[in-house]
């Protein structure tokens, strides 16, 4: 790893310490330092540079966020480098932007016949269609989220965003990452994204996140909430699958190769691909993540499908599903696994089943609530940015059903509506958005 001598750059009265060379994979923390009053902004090159208790404080809805990020850093998502931008006030983290860096083939989000054309073009024009991307958000199925101190007043949060975004731009420049993005933010988790500072970013609809609120006292009551045709179809599938044995395990060893082969086939057929987990991820996930387990679907002792889930007291998270292409379809194991997850939530009084992105047309029949999500992107070359805007808006995978676009930055709109005078800004708390 080679890092050349540092150079100091002054911008808007703030001092930034930046390496003048690129290290290729890792930046030793802290390598970027930007100061404003009693605030400090730094880039950390490892997840464990932030204590797990701090991750939980900043991301209270994701109790296992530190473990998931460390697992991805160590064993998952081939080709990714993970970092984080943190803004501190007198040593206390008040804003955290989770980062990832990768070479991203934009043909992965193109649908229809245009995907094959884009994949071919990417081999001839990699700087445009396979650019180095620096992104903000989580990868691996979670919604994009920003971590922040929930007792912060909006004026201080706005200053923290100024420092973080300036550092984000400086880091992208030093990594030679022309493509910058905010990935998969919903209205709820994007309410404190400062859209007024991101006017050069283009919004594009992404796939919605599907959730089943568990308000049922039995599987029968859940089925009764669905349409007559859907209810009849699912009951028929349950009868047809009576020979299927369901087993839960935290040791995937005997089936690991088979499960990973099915996972790869599922990814290859997905509407949009954003990274691919390595086999080590599946081997280590149950040891790394409390509540992670594999739900196995066996027919006469032979594995025919699996579902990797993470169970917490607040929700069951459906991470990955894969199945035997022939018998999995014959026994409708995707639908059987769906009903098993709902049944498990009901039995264990888990209030929410998170079914993730994709297949929303099918999931829409099963009583899900859909949260639209949005991707913001910007290419540093204005001409290429314009071309990519036209292509992505026309050919990128679009959610089914005509869902409205996610609205980001609603928290700031609420603050402006409640702030008739400048002096009142500090009295408005962010607690209501936690």
C-alpha positions in Angstrom: 0.0 0.0 0.0 1.5 3.3 -1.1 0.2 6.7 0.3 2.1 9.7 -0.7 2.8 12.8 1.4 -0.2 14.6 2.6 -1.2 18.1 1.4 -3.4 20.5 3.2 -6.2 22.3 1.4 -8.2 25.2 2.8 -11.9 25.6 1.8 -14.5 27.9 3.3 -12.3 28.4 6.3 -12.2 24.7 7.1 -9.0 22.7 7.0 -8.9 19.3 5.3 -6.1 16.9 5.6 -6.1 14.7 2.5 -3.6 12.1 1.1 -2.3 13.1 -2.3 -2.2 9.5 -3.5 -4.6 6.6 -3.6 -4.2 3.4 -1.5 -6.3 1.1 -3.6 -8.2 -0.7 -0.8 -7.9 0.8 2.6 -7.5 4.3 4.2 -5.9 4.3 7.7 -8.2 6.1 10.1 -8.4 9.0 10.3 -7.0 10.1 7.0 -9.4 12.9 6.2 -9.9 15.6 8.8 -12.1 18.6 8.4 -12.7 21.0 11.4 -15.4 23.6 12.0 -15.7 25.1 15.5 -16.0 22.2 17.9 -16.9 19.7 15.1 -14.5 17.2 13.5 -15.2 15.2 10.4 -13.2 12.0 9.7 -13.2 9.0 7.4 -12.8 5.6 9.1 -11.5 2.7 7.0 -12.8 -0.1 9.2 -16.2 -0.8 10.8 -14.6 -1.7 14.2 -13.2 1.9 14.4 -16.7 2.7 15.8 -17.8 0.8 18.9 -20.8 -1.5 18.5 -22.6 0.5 21.2 -22.2 3.7 19.0 -23.6 1.9 16.0 -26.6 0.9 18.0 -27.1 4.5 19.3 -26.9 5.9 15.8 -29.0 3.2 14.1 -31.4 2.1 16.8 -33.6 0.2 14.3 -30.7 -2.0 13.3 -29.5 -3.7 16.5 -27.1 -6.0 14.5 -25.7 -3.3 12.2 -22.1 -3.5 13.4 -22.0 -7.3 13.1 -23.5 -7.2 9.6 -21.1 -4.6 8.4 -18.1 -6.5 9.9 -19.3 -9.7 8.3 -19.6 -8.0 4.9 -16.2 -6.4 5.4 -14.6 -9.8 6.3 -16.5 -12.4 4.2 -19.2 -10.9 2.0 -19.9 -8.8 -1.1 -16.9 -9.5 -3.3 -15.3 -6.3 -4.7 -16.6 -3.9 -2.0 -14.6 -1.6 0.3 -16.4 -0.3 3.3 -15.8 3.0 5.1 -17.7 5.6 7.1 -17.7 9.3 7.4 -18.3 10.5 11.0 -18.9 14.0 12.3 -18.0 14.4 16.0 -18.8 17.2 18.5 -16.2 17.2 21.2 -15.5 13.5 20.6 -19.1 12.3 20.4 -20.4 11.1 17.1 -23.4 13.1 15.9 -23.6 12.0 12.3 -22.5 8.8 10.5 -22.6 8.1 6.8 -22.0 4.5 6.0 -19.9 4.3 2.8 -19.1 1.6 0.2 -16.8 1.7 -2.8 -16.9 -0.6 -5.8 -16.7 -0.9 -9.6 -20.3 -1.0 -10.6 -21.6 -2.4 -13.9 -24.6 -0.2 -14.7 -26.1 -2.9 -16.9 -27.1 -4.7 -13.7 -29.9 -2.2 -13.2 -31.1 -2.2 -16.8 -34.1 -4.4 -17.8 -35.2 -6.0 -20.9 -33.2 -6.3 -24.1 -31.2 -3.2 -23.2 -29.4 -5.1 -20.5 -27.5 -7.4 -22.9 -26.6 -4.4 -25.0 -25.4 -2.4 -21.9 -23.4 -5.4 -20.7 -21.6 -5.6 -24.0 -21.0 -1.9 -24.1 -19.6 -1.9 -20.6 -16.8 -4.1 -21.8 -15.9 -1.6 -24.5 -16.5 1.5 -22.4 -15.8 0.6 -18.8 -15.1 4.1 -17.6 -18.7 5.1 -18.4 -20.7 1.9 -17.8 -18.5 0.3 -15.1 -17.4 3.4 -13.1 -15.9 3.4 -9.7 -18.8 4.2 -7.4 -18.7 5.8 -3.9 -22.0 5.3 -2.3 -23.8 6.2 0.9 -26.1 3.6 2.4 -26.2 -0.1 3.2 -25.8 -3.0 0.8 -27.0 -6.5 1.3 -30.7 -5.9 1.5 -31.1 -3.2 4.1 -32.7 0.1 3.4 -30.4 3.0 3.1 -30.0 4.8 6.5 -28.1 7.7 8.0 -27.0 7.5 11.6 -27.3 10.6 13.8 -27.7 11.6 17.4 -31.5 11.9 17.9 -31.2 14.6 20.5 -29.5 16.9 18.0 -31.0 20.3 17.0 -31.5 20.8 13.3 -29.1 23.8 13.0 -26.2 21.6 14.3 -27.2 18.7 12.1 -27.2 21.0 9.1 -23.6 22.1 9.9 -22.6 18.4 10.4 -24.0 17.6 6.9 -22.0 20.5 5.4 -18.8 18.9 6.7 -19.8 15.4 5.8 -20.7 16.2 2.3 -17.6 18.2 1.7 -15.5 15.2 3.0 -17.6 12.9 0.8 -16.8 14.9 -2.3 -13.1 15.1 -1.4 -12.9 11.4 -0.8 -14.6 10.6 -4.1 -12.1 12.8 -5.9 -9.1 11.2 -4.2 -10.4 7.7 -4.9 -11.1 8.7 -8.5 -14.7 7.7 -8.1 -16.7 9.7 -10.7 -20.1 8.0 -9.8 -21.5 9.1 -6.4 -24.8 7.8 -5.0 -27.2 7.5 -2.2 -28.7 4.0 -2.3 -32.2 2.8 -1.6 -33.6 5.5 0.8 -37.2 5.4 1.8 -39.2 8.5 2.9 -38.9 7.3 6.5 -35.1 6.8 6.6 -34.3 9.6 4.2 -36.2 12.3 6.1 -33.0 14.0 7.2 -31.1 13.9 3.9 -30.5 17.5 3.0 -32.0 17.5 -0.5 -31.4 21.3 -0.8 -27.6 20.5 -0.8 -27.9 17.7 -3.4 -29.4 19.6 -6.3 -26.8 18.1 -8.7 -27.9 14.6 -7.8 -30.6 12.9 -10.0 -33.3 10.8 -8.3 -34.3 7.5 -9.8 -37.0 5.2 -8.4 -35.7 1.9 -6.9 -37.6 -1.2 -5.9 -39.8 -0.8 -2.9 -39.3 -2.5 0.5 -42.1 -4.9 1.4 -43.3 -5.5 5.0 -46.1 -7.5 6.5 -47.5 -6.1 9.8 -48.3 -9.0 12.0 -51.7 -8.2 13.4 -53.0 -11.7 13.3 -53.5 -14.4 16.0 -53.2 -17.4 13.7 -52.2 -18.3 10.2 -55.8 -18.9 9.4 -56.6 -15.3 10.3 -53.8 -14.1 8.1 -55.1 -16.1 5.2 -58.6 -14.8 5.8 -57.3 -11.2 5.3 -56.3 -12.0 1.7 -58.4 -12.1 -1.4 -60.5 -15.2 -2.0 -58.5 -16.4 -5.0 -55.1 -15.9 -3.2 -56.4 -17.6 -0.1 -57.7 -20.6 -2.1 -54.4 -20.8 -4.0 -52.2 -20.7 -0.9 -54.3 -23.4 0.9 -54.0 -25.6 -2.1 -50.2 -25.1 -2.1 -50.1 -26.0 1.7 -52.0 -29.3 1.0 -49.6 -30.1 -1.8 -46.6 -29.6 0.3 -47.5 -31.9 3.2 -44.5 -34.1 2.5 -42.1 -31.1 3.1 -40.2 -31.2 6.3 -39.2 -27.7 7.8 -36.1 -27.6 9.9 -34.3 -24.6 11.4 -30.5 -24.7 11.9 -27.6 -22.4 12.6 -25.1 -24.9 11.1 -25.4 -24.8 7.3 -22.3 -26.9 6.8 -23.8 -30.1 5.2 -25.8 -28.1 2.7 -23.5 -25.0 2.2 -22.4 -25.8 -1.4 -26.0 -26.6 -2.6 -27.4 -23.4 -0.9 -24.7 -21.2 -2.4 -25.3 -22.6 -5.9 -29.0 -21.8 -5.6 -28.2 -18.4 -4.2 -26.0 -17.6 -7.3 -28.8 -18.7 -9.6 -31.3 -16.5 -7.8 -28.9 -13.5 -8.1 -28.4 -14.1 -11.8 -32.2 -14.0 -12.3 -32.8 -10.9 -10.2 -34.3 -7.7 -11.5 -31.5 -5.7 -10.2 -28.1 -6.9 -8.9 -26.1 -4.9 -6.4 -23.2 -7.1 -5.3 -22.8 -10.8 -4.7 -22.1 -12.4 -1.4 -19.2 -14.9 -1.1 -19.8 -18.4 0.2 -17.9 -17.5 3.4 -20.8 -15.1 4.2 -23.2 -18.0 4.4 -20.7 -20.1 6.4 -20.2 -17.4 9.0 -23.4 -15.5 9.2 -25.0 -17.5 12.1 -21.8 -17.2 14.2 -21.6 -13.5 13.5 -25.2 -12.3 13.7 -27.4 -13.0 16.8 -30.8 -14.4 15.5 -29.5 -15.5 12.1 -30.6 -19.0 11.1 -31.4 -21.1 8.0 -34.9 -22.4 7.5 -34.5 -25.6 5.5 -37.2 -27.2 3.4 -36.5 -31.0 2.9 -38.3 -33.6 0.8 -37.6 -37.2 2.0 -34.5 -36.0 3.7 -33.1 -34.1 0.7 -32.8 -30.3 0.8 -35.1 -28.6 -1.8 -35.0 -25.0 -0.6 -33.5 -22.7 2.1 -34.3 -19.3 3.6 -31.7 -17.3 5.5 -33.5 -15.1 8.1 -32.5 -12.9 10.9 -34.9 -12.9 13.9 -35.1 -10.1 16.4 -37.9 -9.3 19.0 -39.0 -6.5 16.6 -38.9 -8.1 13.2 -38.1 -11.2 11.1 -35.8 -10.2 8.2 -35.9 -12.3 5.1 -32.3 -12.1 3.8 -31.9 -14.8 1.1 -34.0 -17.5 -0.5 -33.0 -20.3 -2.9 -34.5 -23.5 -4.1 -34.2 -26.5 -6.3 -35.4 -25.4 -9.7 -37.7 -28.4 -10.4 -39.0 -29.7 -7.0 -38.9 -26.2 -5.5 -41.5 -25.1 -8.1 -43.4 -28.4 -7.9 -44.0 -27.9 -4.2 -44.3 -24.1 -4.4 -41.6 -23.7 -1.8 -41.3 -19.9 -2.2 -44.9 -19.6 -1.1 -44.5 -22.2 1.6 -41.5 -20.3 3.0 -43.6 -17.1 3.0 -46.3 -18.7 5.0 -43.8 -20.3 7.4 -42.3 -16.9 8.1 -45.7 -15.4 8.8 -46.6 -18.3 11.0 -43.3 -18.0 12.9 -43.9 -14.3 13.5 -47.4 -15.0 14.8 -46.3 -17.8 17.1 -43.4 -15.8 18.6 -45.3 -12.4 18.7 -42.9 -10.7 16.3 -44.7 -7.6 15.1 -43.2 -7.3 11.6 -42.0 -9.5 8.7 -39.6 -7.7 6.5 -39.8 -9.3 3.0 -37.2 -7.1 1.3 -37.1 -5.8 -2.3 -38.2 -7.4 -5.6 -41.2 -9.5 -6.8 -43.6 -6.8 -5.5 -46.3 -7.8 -7.9 -46.4 -11.3 -6.2 -45.9 -9.9 -2.7 -48.7 -7.4 -3.3 -51.2 -10.3 -3.2 -50.0 -11.3 0.3 -51.0 -8.2 2.3 -47.7 -6.4 2.3 -47.1 -2.7 2.9 -44.7 -1.2 0.3 -42.3 1.6 1.1 -41.0 3.2 -2.1 -37.3 3.8 -2.3 -35.1 6.2 -4.2 -31.5 6.2 -5.5 -29.8 9.6 -5.9 -26.8 9.6 -8.3 -24.4 12.1 -9.8 -21.6 11.7 -12.3 -18.8 14.3 -12.1 -18.8 14.6 -15.9 -22.0 16.7 -16.7 -22.3 15.2 -20.2 -22.1 11.6 -19.0 -24.4 12.5 -16.1 -27.0 13.7 -18.7 -26.6 10.5 -20.8 -26.9 8.3 -17.7 -29.9 10.2 -16.5 -31.8 9.5 -19.8 -30.7 5.8 -19.9 -31.5 5.0 -16.3 -34.8 6.7 -16.2 -35.9 4.9 -19.4 -34.3 1.5 -19.0 -33.7 0.9 -15.3 -35.7 -1.6 -13.4 -38.9 0.1 -12.3 -41.3 -0.9 -9.4 -44.5 -2.5 -10.4 -47.9 -1.0 -9.6 -47.3 2.7 -10.1 -46.1 3.4 -6.6 -45.4 7.1 -5.8 -41.8 8.3 -5.5 -40.2 8.3 -2.1 -40.0 11.8 -0.7 -36.6 12.5 0.9 -35.8 15.4 3.2 -39.3 15.7 4.8 -37.7 16.4 8.2 -36.2 19.6 7.0 -39.5 20.7 5.4 -41.2 20.2 8.8 -38.5 22.2 10.5 -38.9 25.1 8.0 -42.7 25.0 8.5 -42.2 25.3 12.3 -39.5 28.0 12.2 -41.0 31.5 11.8 -37.9 33.0 13.3 -34.3 32.0 13.1 -33.9 32.0 16.8 -36.3 29.1 17.2 -34.2 26.6 15.3 -32.3 25.3 18.3 -35.5 24.5 20.2 -36.7 21.9 17.7 -35.7 18.4 18.6 -35.1 15.5 16.2 -36.5 12.9 18.6 -39.8 12.6 16.7 -38.0 10.9 13.8 -36.3 8.1 15.7 
